[in-house]
Amino acid sequence: MDGLDSFDPHWIWITLGLALAALELLVPGVYLIWLAAAAIVTGVLVYLLDLSLAAQVIDFVFLALIFAFSARRFLRDKPIVGADPLLNKRGGRLVGETAVVTQAFDGGSGRIRHGDSEWLARGPDVDAGARVRIIGHEGSILLVEPLALLSGEGTTPPRET
């Protein structure tokens, strides 16, 4: 057996392209698919034009660069927007929620509890046990404001006549 000499070059390029496309499914990121497309197109060109080995390699390199930079420019101009843009931004997901102050705010900072987690927070001075609303975040520090109670809350309801 004399190695790859018994295979047609176009089948080698197409097989390489399919292997790279399969690896794209396993490896995170979006970069192998452009190499896969370049390898498949190179395989088709080798089949149609019977290119030399040097021309095949040059063709593959230029096609890979063209595909990668074209895709980069396309994705920069039209980014892929997910169904939930706050999926990995936990602080952003908490905006609008209420929390309880666990460590009194002194000088504008303290700790709050939301659910089963405690967070560092910034806002006006508030005593421990008070309820606050989360209005934003700066990194992992939540920005809060005191929760304004509705007027009349905590009193008995009016009687119906």
Secondary structure, DSSP 8 states (H G I E B T S, - for coil): --GGGGS-HHHHHHHHHHHHHHHHHHSSSSSHHHHHHHHHHHHHHHHHH---HHHHHHHHHHHHHHHHHHHHHHHHHS----S-TTTT-HHHHTTT-EEEEEEEEETTEEEEEETTEEEEEE-S---TT-EEEEEEEETTEEEEEE----TTTTS------
